[in-house]
């Protein structure tokens, strides 16, 4: 059974990505109004302002 994952695309490279990347794979996310709570693949969570995110899509 495969676990659904999502790709977060940032408008500009973000500190959550490696180096100059603009995409990040996450296990899940929650919409908190003006922010997203991202569940990272390592199990930790991070909050990020929606203005930094261009798109979140299912892989």
VMD Tcl script that builds the backbone (N, CA, C; Angstrom):
set m [mol new atoms 177]
animate dup $m
set s [atomselect $m all]
$s set {name element resname resid chain x y z} {
  {N N UNK 1 A 0.849 -1.179 0.000}
  {CA C UNK 1 A 0.000 0.000 0.000}
  {C C UNK 1 A 0.894 1.243 0.000}
  {N N UNK 2 A 0.652 2.128 -0.920}
  {CA C UNK 2 A 1.484 3.332 -1.000}
  {C C UNK 2 A 0.839 4.476 -0.230}
  {N N UNK 3 A 1.658 5.284 0.336}
  {CA C UNK 3 A 1.211 6.442 1.096}
  {C C UNK 3 A 1.149 7.645 0.164}
  {N N UNK 4 A 0.035 8.373 0.185}
  {CA C UNK 4 A -0.073 9.549 -0.668}
  {C C UNK 4 A 0.899 10.622 -0.203}
  {N N UNK 5 A 1.507 11.268 -1.158}
  {CA C UNK 5 A 2.438 12.364 -0.887}
  {C C UNK 5 A 2.032 13.554 -1.728}
  {N N UNK 6 A 2.523 14.717 -1.346}
  {CA C UNK 6 A 2.202 15.957 -2.029}
  {C C UNK 6 A 3.481 16.701 -2.368}
  {N N UNK 7 A 3.435 17.477 -3.442}
  {CA C UNK 7 A 4.550 18.338 -3.810}
  {C C UNK 7 A 4.137 19.772 -3.544}
  {N N UNK 8 A 4.922 20.444 -2.717}
  {CA C UNK 8 A 4.724 21.866 -2.444}
  {C C UNK 8 A 5.669 22.629 -3.353}
  {N N UNK 9 A 5.121 23.550 -4.150}
  {CA C UNK 9 A 5.940 24.382 -5.026}
  {C C UNK 9 A 5.972 25.787 -4.457}
  {N N UNK 10 A 7.178 26.254 -4.146}
  {CA C UNK 10 A 7.369 27.585 -3.586}
  {C C UNK 10 A 7.623 28.596 -4.703}
  {N N UNK 11 A 7.254 29.852 -4.480}
  {CA C UNK 11 A 7.490 30.918 -5.451}
  {C C UNK 11 A 8.989 31.152 -5.642}
  {N N UNK 12 A 9.763 30.973 -4.582}
  {CA C UNK 12 A 11.217 31.139 -4.596}
  {C C UNK 12 A 11.832 30.027 -3.767}
  {N N UNK 13 A 13.123 29.746 -3.936}
  {CA C UNK 13 A 13.751 28.724 -3.092}
  {C C UNK 13 A 13.467 29.001 -1.614}
  {N N UNK 14 A 13.231 27.932 -0.874}
  {CA C UNK 14 A 12.816 28.054 0.521}
  {C C UNK 14 A 13.787 27.320 1.428}
  {N N UNK 15 A 13.907 27.773 2.680}
  {CA C UNK 15 A 14.828 27.151 3.632}
  {C C UNK 15 A 14.457 25.699 3.952}
  {N N UNK 16 A 13.214 25.287 3.675}
  {CA C UNK 16 A 12.815 23.902 3.922}
  {C C UNK 16 A 13.317 22.950 2.847}
  {N N UNK 17 A 13.755 23.491 1.705}
  {CA C UNK 17 A 14.257 22.658 0.618}
  {C C UNK 17 A 15.779 22.597 0.681}
  {N N UNK 18 A 16.335 21.677 -0.075}
  {CA C UNK 18 A 17.796 21.566 -0.149}
  {C C UNK 18 A 18.324 22.559 -1.175}
  {N N UNK 19 A 19.186 23.440 -0.755}
  {CA C UNK 19 A 19.824 24.373 -1.680}
  {C C UNK 19 A 18.864 25.341 -2.328}
  {N N UNK 20 A 18.880 25.378 -3.656}
  {CA C UNK 20 A 18.083 26.337 -4.414}
  {C C UNK 20 A 16.791 25.738 -4.959}
  {N N UNK 21 A 16.303 24.679 -4.354}
  {CA C UNK 21 A 15.095 24.013 -4.837}
  {C C UNK 21 A 13.842 24.829 -4.531}
  {N N UNK 22 A 12.840 24.679 -5.391}
  {CA C UNK 22 A 11.538 25.333 -5.156}
  {C C UNK 22 A 10.437 24.314 -4.911}
  {N N UNK 23 A 10.787 23.013 -4.887}
  {CA C UNK 23 A 9.791 21.973 -4.633}
  {C C UNK 23 A 10.187 21.144 -3.419}
  {N N UNK 24 A 9.173 20.720 -2.683}
  {CA C UNK 24 A 9.376 19.926 -1.482}
  {C C UNK 24 A 8.295 18.850 -1.432}
  {N N UNK 25 A 8.688 17.603 -1.210}
  {CA C UNK 25 A 7.727 16.521 -1.042}
  {C C UNK 25 A 7.350 16.429 0.430}
  {N N UNK 26 A 6.039 16.366 0.699}
  {CA C UNK 26 A 5.536 16.271 2.067}
  {C C UNK 26 A 4.554 15.109 2.170}
  {N N UNK 27 A 4.339 14.626 3.391}
  {CA C UNK 27 A 3.399 13.531 3.630}
  {C C UNK 27 A 1.972 14.026 3.717}
  {N N UNK 28 A 1.796 15.287 4.073}
  {CA C UNK 28 A 0.457 15.848 4.203}
  {C C UNK 28 A 0.546 17.310 4.572}
  {N N UNK 29 A -0.618 17.963 4.574}
  {CA C UNK 29 A -0.654 19.379 4.943}
  {C C UNK 29 A -2.038 19.744 5.445}
  {N N UNK 30 A -2.091 20.801 6.238}
  {CA C UNK 30 A -3.345 21.356 6.742}
  {C C UNK 30 A -3.396 22.831 6.394}
  {N N UNK 31 A -4.562 23.293 6.009}
  {CA C UNK 31 A -4.800 24.706 5.704}
  {C C UNK 31 A -5.221 25.388 7.003}
  {N N UNK 32 A -4.400 26.305 7.489}
  {CA C UNK 32 A -4.663 26.991 8.756}
  {C C UNK 32 A -5.086 28.439 8.558}
  {N N UNK 33 A -5.681 28.744 7.418}
  {CA C UNK 33 A -6.092 30.120 7.146}
  {C C UNK 33 A -5.029 30.846 6.362}
  {N N UNK 34 A -4.158 31.570 7.044}
  {CA C UNK 34 A -3.103 32.314 6.350}
  {C C UNK 34 A -1.807 31.512 6.239}
  {N N UNK 35 A -1.823 30.279 6.771}
  {CA C UNK 35 A -0.631 29.435 6.751}
  {C C UNK 35 A -1.001 28.004 6.395}
  {N N UNK 36 A 0.023 27.251 5.989}
  {CA C UNK 36 A -0.092 25.805 5.842}
  {C C UNK 36 A 0.775 25.149 6.904}
  {N N UNK 37 A 0.290 24.072 7.484}
  {CA C UNK 37 A 1.099 23.224 8.334}
  {C C UNK 37 A 1.503 22.028 7.479}
  {N N UNK 38 A 2.797 21.859 7.264}
  {CA C UNK 38 A 3.312 20.800 6.401}
  {C C UNK 38 A 3.846 19.650 7.242}
  {N N UNK 39 A 3.448 18.419 6.904}
  {CA C UNK 39 A 4.017 17.241 7.547}
  {C C UNK 39 A 5.138 16.739 6.652}
  {N N UNK 40 A 6.366 16.927 7.101}
  {CA C UNK 40 A 7.541 16.554 6.314}
  {C C UNK 40 A 7.701 15.035 6.285}
  {N N UNK 41 A 8.457 14.528 5.320}
  {CA C UNK 41 A 8.639 13.083 5.178}
  {C C UNK 41 A 9.350 12.459 6.376}
  {N N UNK 42 A 10.076 13.253 7.153}
  {CA C UNK 42 A 10.740 12.719 8.344}
  {C C UNK 42 A 9.813 12.686 9.555}
  {N N UNK 43 A 8.542 13.100 9.369}
  {CA C UNK 43 A 7.557 13.052 10.445}
  {C C UNK 43 A 7.395 14.344 11.212}
  {N N UNK 44 A 8.290 15.299 11.047}
  {CA C UNK 44 A 8.171 16.577 11.738}
  {C C UNK 44 A 7.189 17.483 10.994}
  {N N UNK 45 A 6.757 18.550 11.636}
  {CA C UNK 45 A 5.844 19.495 11.003}
  {C C UNK 45 A 6.461 20.889 11.006}
  {N N UNK 46 A 6.111 21.670 9.994}
  {CA C UNK 46 A 6.556 23.056 9.875}
  {C C UNK 46 A 5.393 23.876 9.355}
  {N N UNK 47 A 5.286 25.101 9.818}
  {CA C UNK 47 A 4.272 26.032 9.312}
  {C C UNK 47 A 4.936 27.007 8.355}
  {N N UNK 48 A 4.198 27.354 7.301}
  {CA C UNK 48 A 4.725 28.275 6.286}
  {C C UNK 48 A 3.592 29.167 5.796}
  {N N UNK 49 A 3.879 30.436 5.613}
  {CA C UNK 49 A 2.874 31.380 5.133}
  {C C UNK 49 A 2.422 31.043 3.722}
  {N N UNK 50 A 1.122 31.172 3.477}
  {CA C UNK 50 A 0.573 30.856 2.151}
  {C C UNK 50 A 1.167 31.716 1.050}
  {N N UNK 51 A 1.595 32.929 1.361}
  {CA C UNK 51 A 2.134 33.806 0.334}
  {C C UNK 51 A 3.415 33.256 -0.268}
  {N N UNK 52 A 4.076 32.306 0.405}
  {CA C UNK 52 A 5.315 31.713 -0.098}
  {C C UNK 52 A 5.074 30.506 -0.991}
  {N N UNK 53 A 3.833 30.009 -0.995}
  {CA C UNK 53 A 3.501 28.778 -1.715}
  {C C UNK 53 A 2.744 29.097 -2.999}
  {N N UNK 54 A 3.235 28.570 -4.119}
  {CA C UNK 54 A 2.523 28.735 -5.391}
  {C C UNK 54 A 1.453 27.671 -5.564}
  {N N UNK 55 A 1.780 26.422 -5.177}
  {CA C UNK 55 A 0.865 25.317 -5.441}
  {C C UNK 55 A 1.201 24.134 -4.540}
  {N N UNK 56 A 0.175 23.357 -4.200}
  {CA C UNK 56 A 0.349 22.059 -3.557}
  {C C UNK 56 A -0.426 21.071 -4.405}
  {N N UNK 57 A 0.269 20.026 -4.863}
  {CA C UNK 57 A -0.384 19.042 -5.729}
  {C C UNK 57 A -0.062 17.628 -5.257}
  {N N UNK 58 A -1.000 16.705 -5.494}
  {CA C UNK 58 A -0.778 15.309 -5.153}
  {C C UNK 58 A 0.222 14.708 -6.125}
  {N N UNK 59 A 1.077 13.828 -5.622}
  {CA C UNK 59 A 2.053 13.167 -6.504}
  {C C UNK 59 A 1.401 11.993 -7.200}
}
mol reanalyze $m
mol bondsrecalc $m
mol representation Tube
mol addrep $m
